[in-house]
Amino acid sequence: MADAAERVRRLVPGLWAGALLCIALIATPAPFATLATHDAGRVVARIFAQEAYLSLALGVGMLLLERRAASAAGGGSRLSTSMLLALAAIFFTVAGYFGLQPMMADARAGQGSWTFGQLHAVSLALFGAKIVVVLALAWQAATPRRPLNPAGPSS
């Protein structure tokens, strides 16, 4: 069972990073290339809404997996670099989506002190930072803490 959790701990960050890169490089530019700007904006808004909840779930899942790995390693601090990276990804998600999206809707309506373009730039920077953090988490997870037993548990 510990090997399965370790494999998941190593796999999830890479899949998460791949999903973020796919959204950034393929899924969000495509609607703007094929649809009217208003319709494309609605499609992309929906993509980012789904991504935000996915990132929250994966971030919390990674925190739990890292906590389990730290407990299994025993001794020392339970707060690891990987945990800090997962927390940073959660922070960027909350700030970028849940913090800025309501402000962007207000800016589109002409309200607020920031323009839509300014908020969009900040949102893009936070999403980019999240990608960097999740890539670092994937790199960290690819470095084994302990070797996996390919033959399974010994009897």
N, C-alpha and C positions, 0 to 999 in steps of 0.2 A: 504493500500500500504506500509506503514511503517513496518507493521508486516511481510510482504513478504520479504522486504529488510533485515530485522533483521534475519529472518529464513535463508536466503541465506548467510548472513554474518557468521552465526554460522555453516552452513553446509559445505561450500566450503573448509575451511582449513582442516577439517577431511578427505574429499574426496581427497584433494591434498596430504595430508600426506600418505593416503592409496596408492595412485598411486605411490608415490616415493618409499615407502617400497616394493610395488609389483615389481617395476623395479629393485630395489637393490637385493631383495631376490629371485625372481623367473625369471623375464624376461631376465636379463643379464647372470646369470649362465647357463641357459638352453641351449643356442646356443653352449657354449663352451663344454658342456657335450655331444652334439649330432653331431656337425659339425666339419669340419676341422678348424684349428685355424684361418686361413685367412678369410674363409667364416663367421665364428662366429664373428670375429672382425667387418666385414662389417655389419652384422645384428645388433650388439650391437651399432655400430656407428649410425645407422639409428634410433634405439630406443632412444638414447640420443639426437639426433637432434630433434625428435618429442617432447621429454620431455622438452627440453630447451624452445621451443616456447610455449608449454603448460604452463610451469612455469612462463614465462614472462606474458602471458595473465592472468593467475590466480593471479599473484602478483599485476599487475596493477588493476585488478578487485577488489582485496582485499583492495588496497589503496583507491579506489573510495568508496567502501562500508564503510570502516572505517572513511573516511572523512565525509560521509553522517551521520554516527552514531554520530560522534563528533559534527557536526553541530546541529543535533537534540537534543543532550544533552545540548547544549548551554553553554555559559560561559567558562572560562578557556582556557587552551592551546588546540589547535586543533591537536597537535602532540601527539599521544598515543603510548603506548607500542606495541599495535598491528600494528600500522603503521610502527614503527621501525622494527618489526619482518618481515613484508612484504617487506620493503626496503632491509633488510639483505638478504632475500631469492632471491630477484631480483639481488642484488650484487653478490651473490654466483653463480647464473645462468650465469650472464654475464662474470664473471671472469673465471668460470669453463668451460663453453662451448665456448663462443665466444672469450675468451682470450687464453685459452690453446689449443683448438683443432687445430688451424692452426700451433701452435708450435709443437704439437705432430706429425702432418703430416710431418713437416720439420725434426723432430728427426728420424722418420722412414726412411727418405731418407738420413740420416747421416749428416744432417745440424744442425746448432745451437749449443749452448754451453751446453744444458741440454740433457740428454739421454731420450729415450722414457719412460723408467722405472721411472725416477725421475718425469717427467711430469705426468705420469699416477698416481703416488702416490699423487701428489698435487691435481690432478683432483678428485681423490677418496676422499681426505680430504675435498675438497670444497663441493662435493656432500653429504658427511656425515654431514657436518655443515649445509647444506641446509635442510636436513632431520630433524635435531635437531631443527632448527629455525621454520620450518613449524609445527612440533609437538608442539612446544611451542605456536605457533599461534593458533593451533587447541585447545589446552588446554585453552588458554586465551579466545577464542571465545565461548567455552562451558560454561564459567562463564557468566551468564546473567547480562547485564547492567540494563535492565529493564524487568519486566515480560512480556511475550507474552500474548496476549488476546486470549485464545483458542476459545472463542465464536465469534471472529471477532470484527470488529469495532462496538462500541455502537452507537445507534441512539438517 
